Amino acid sequence: MFDTLREALRAQVTFNFVGDNNNAKKLCLLPGLYSAMKFVQDGTSKAATLSFSDPTDLNNAGYACDQVADDYNANDPGQYVQVNSVGRTKYRDFLNAVQRVGLRVSQIVIQAANAASQSFYNTEIEIAKTALGAKGGTDFITLQQYVNVNAYDRSKITIDLSGQTLDLTPEVFMAITVPAQAQFSIQFTFEPSAAA
């Protein structure tokens, strides 16, 4: 329940994630300054399509990951982790908003789809500021710190960033390790921009 109308009207986006069937994969949620575009060949039609999931440039710059998050496309061989939007905002729209105007996150809610998926609570969200020619410092949000041991439903954790908002700017790199077969959602709640 929201205390004020202002809280109720804050913009939110939610995305569902389904892990690879066999292996844990490090998923880049935000690639910062680096490109994730690459032409790939469709295995069935042999047509070339543009993929936005390629981690090569990030890995070359020292930001290790297996895949860059994008809306799921079954014909993209580099998409080990499926990313699907909930609602009207596609993942690419979220990435475009971060790249063009930046977003200020006040809360992150992560919900496991089943008990087996809660194993990712033992991981961290890695956040760094990318820079050309250098690797910026890295910070971590340890998910286990936000598990409420008194809660009946431990499938959900809420990372409240009140008073210490997380600014998602075009330079931000963000990644999380997705365990094999994990199914969960991540919801970002945004504060209004300073201009609003």
N, C-alpha and C positions, 0 to 999 in steps of 0.2 A: 504494500500500500504506500502511496506517495503522500508526503506531508503537505506539499504545495503544488499548485498548478505548474509552476516553473519546472519542478522535478519531473512531473508527468509528461511534459512536452519536450524533454531532452531527446535528441535524435539517438537512435540505436540501430545497429546492424548485427545480424546473427548469421553464422556460417556453420554448417555441419561438416565434419571431417571423418573419413573412413580410412583407416590405416591399410598399408600393404598386407597381403595375406601371409607373407613369409618372414619379413624382416622389419625391424624398426627403421624408420627413415627420418632424417633431420629435414624438416620442412621450413623453408624461409617464408615467413608471412609477409615481410616487407623487404625488398631488395636494396633499398637506399638508392645511391647514385648509379648502380650497376644495371646493365641491360640483361633481361632474361629472354630476349627474342632469338628465335632460331627457326629456320625452315626445316620441317621434318616431312618424311614421306609416309603417307597413309599406307598401312600394310595391305589393305584390300584393294583400293582403287589406284594405288601408286601415285596419287596426286600429291603435290607439294602443298603443305599448309604451314601457316605461321604459328609457332608455339611460343607461349609466354612463360614456360616452365623451366627453361634451361638454366642450370646453376653454374655454367662454365666460367663466366666472367667473375662471379662472386668467389668461386673456389680459387681462381687465379689471383685474386686480391687478398686472399687469406681468410675469407668468411666461409667456412666449410658448411655445405649443405648438400642434400641429395636432390632436392626439387624446390622450385619457386612456386608458391601457391598461385593458382589461377582457377577459374571456373572449370569444372571437370569436362574433359573431352575424351571419350573412349578411344578415339583414333590417335591420341597423342601418346607415343610410347614412353615418354619421360614422366608421365603422371602416375606415380606409385600411390600417392595419397589422393583420395578423391575429395574435392572441395565443392560443396554445393551451398547456394544461398538459401536463406529462409526469408521469405518476403520479397519485396520489390528490388532490393539492392543486390546486384551481382558483385562477385568478388573483384572483378576488373574495375567496376565503378568505385569501390572502396579504395583500390590502389590509385586510381586516377585522382580521387579527392585528396589523398595524402600527397601525391606528386604535385598537384596544382595549387592547393590552398593550405594544406596541413590540417590536422584534426587534433583536438585536445580531449584526451580520454580521461573520464573521471571514475569509470568502473569497468572491470572486466569480469564476466561471469562465465565459468566453465562448467558444463554439465555433462557427465558421463552417461552414455546411453544404456550401459549395463555394468554389472559389478566387475566384470573382467576388464573393462575399459578404465577403471579407476587406477590402474598401474601407472598411468602417465602423471598422476599426482606426485610421483617421486622424481619428476624432472623439473626443469627450469625453463622459463622464457628468457632467451638471450636477447639483449638489446645493446646495440652499438651505434655510434655515429660514424658513418662512412666518410672517407675523405680520399681525394685522388692522390695517389703516390704514398699513402700512409694508412695504417690501420689504427682507427681510433680506439679508445678505451671501451671495455665491455662491462655492462652491468647485468645482473640476473634477478629475475623475480622467481623465487623458490616457491613452487605451488604448494608444497607440504605445509608451509607456514600459514596458509590461509584455509586449511581444512579445519572446520569447526568440530572438535571432538564431542561436543555436547549436542550436536544436531542429530536428529533421528535419520534424516536423509543425507548421507555423506556422499551422494553422487554429484553434489553441486558445491562448488567453491566460489566465493565472491571476493574479488580483489578490489577493495575500496581505496581509491586514490584521492579521496577528499583532502583538500589542502595541499596535495602534492601531485597535481595532474601530470599525466604523461603526454608530452607533446609529440605527436607523430608528424614529423616534417619530412621533406623529400630526402634528407640525408640519413634517415633512421633505417637501420637493419634490425629486423626482429625475426627470431627463429625459435622453433620448439621441436623436440624429438617426439615423434609419433610412434608408439609401440605397434608391433604387428597386430592386426585385426582390431585395433582400438576404434571405438566409435564415440564421438563426443561433439559438443557444440561450443563455440566461443561467441559470446555476445559483448560487443563494445558499446559503451554508453558515452556520448560526447557532451562536452560543455559547449555552450554557444561561443562563437568566436568573439574576440574583444571588440570587433567592429560592429557586431550585432547589437 
